[in-house]
Amino acid sequence: MIVVFAGLFVLSALITLAVLSSGGSGAAAEVPISSVEQIIDDFRRRAGTASGADDLLSVQDLILPMRVQGDSGEPYLLRPKLDRWRDEQVNRYWIPLEELALDLVRKENDRRIEALFEEIP
């Protein structure tokens, strides 16, 4: 019985070594770099020629490569970049720091009060 398990262990170890050694350097294959336009065109072609449910796009088709040719460190702006914001624009998003601090203190005090009440039998 032990001989059978030892034999299976040695066989599985040999198969594992064979698979690992055939992998070459062990580095994962890198995704080829392609432009965003090429990817979009590929999706349009596939969607246009879809004849059945098997040809439709799946979730896996929407995952883009890590690196895309033409990527830039600069953000893509959806509106023109302004050198100076008007007061009305600033007031829509501005939160005074005092309000942030008061809100944090209020939440921490509420948490401590709840913990105190939980300890009362």
C-alpha positions in Angstrom: 0.0 0.0 0.0 2.8 2.4 0.9 4.7 1.4 -2.2 1.7 2.4 -4.3 1.4 5.8 -2.7 5.2 6.3 -3.0 5.0 5.4 -6.7 2.2 7.8 -7.3 4.1 10.5 -5.5 7.2 10.0 -7.6 5.1 9.9 -10.8 3.3 13.1 -9.9 6.7 14.8 -9.1 8.1 13.7 -12.4 5.1 15.0 -14.3 5.3 18.4 -12.4 9.0 18.7 -13.2 8.4 17.9 -16.9 5.6 20.5 -17.1 7.7 23.2 -15.4 10.9 22.5 -17.4 9.0 22.7 -20.7 7.8 26.2 -19.8 11.1 27.8 -20.9 12.3 30.7 -18.8 9.2 30.6 -16.7 8.2 34.2 -17.6 4.6 34.7 -18.6 4.0 35.6 -22.2 3.6 39.4 -22.6 0.4 40.8 -24.1 1.2 42.3 -27.5 0.9 46.1 -27.6 -1.9 47.3 -29.9 -3.6 50.6 -30.3 -7.0 51.5 -28.8 -8.4 52.1 -32.3 -7.5 48.6 -33.3 -9.2 47.1 -30.3 -12.4 49.1 -30.9 -12.3 48.1 -34.6 -12.0 44.4 -33.7 -15.0 44.7 -31.4 -17.1 46.4 -34.0 -16.2 43.8 -36.6 -17.1 41.0 -34.3 -20.3 42.6 -33.2 -21.3 43.3 -36.8 -20.7 39.7 -37.9 -22.5 38.2 -34.9 -24.7 35.4 -36.2 -25.6 33.8 -33.0 -25.2 33.9 -29.2 -21.8 32.2 -29.4 -20.4 35.1 -31.5 -21.5 37.9 -29.1 -19.0 39.7 -26.9 -18.4 38.3 -23.5 -17.0 39.9 -20.3 -13.5 38.6 -21.2 -13.5 40.4 -24.5 -13.8 43.8 -22.7 -10.6 43.4 -20.7 -7.9 45.5 -22.4 -4.2 44.8 -22.4 -2.1 46.3 -19.6 -0.2 48.5 -22.0 -1.8 50.1 -25.1 0.2 51.8 -27.8 -0.4 55.6 -27.5 -0.9 55.5 -23.7 0.1 58.7 -22.0 0.7 59.7 -18.4 -1.5 62.7 -19.0 -5.2 62.4 -18.2 -7.7 62.5 -21.0 -9.9 65.5 -20.3 -13.6 65.4 -21.1 -13.8 69.2 -21.0 -11.4 72.1 -21.8 -8.7 72.7 -19.2 -9.3 75.9 -17.4 -6.4 78.1 -16.2 -8.6 79.6 -13.6 -12.0 78.4 -12.2 -14.8 80.9 -11.5 -16.1 81.1 -7.9 -19.4 79.4 -8.9 -17.4 76.4 -10.2 -15.3 76.2 -7.1 -18.2 76.5 -4.7 -19.8 73.4 -6.2 -17.0 71.2 -5.0 -15.2 73.0 -2.2 -15.6 71.7 1.3 -13.9 73.8 4.0 -11.3 71.8 6.0 -12.9 72.8 9.3 -16.1 71.0 8.2 -14.1 67.9 7.3 -12.4 67.9 10.7 -15.6 68.5 12.6 -17.3 65.6 10.7 -14.4 63.2 11.5 -14.5 64.2 15.2 -18.3 63.8 15.3 -18.1 60.3 13.7 -15.4 59.2 16.2 -17.4 60.5 19.1 -20.5 58.7 17.9 -18.5 55.5 17.6 -17.2 55.9 21.1 -20.6 56.6 22.6 -22.0 53.5 20.8 -19.2 51.4 22.2 -19.9 52.8 25.7 -23.6 52.0 25.4 -22.8 48.4 24.3 -20.9 47.8 27.5 -23.9 48.7 29.7 -25.9 45.6 30.7 
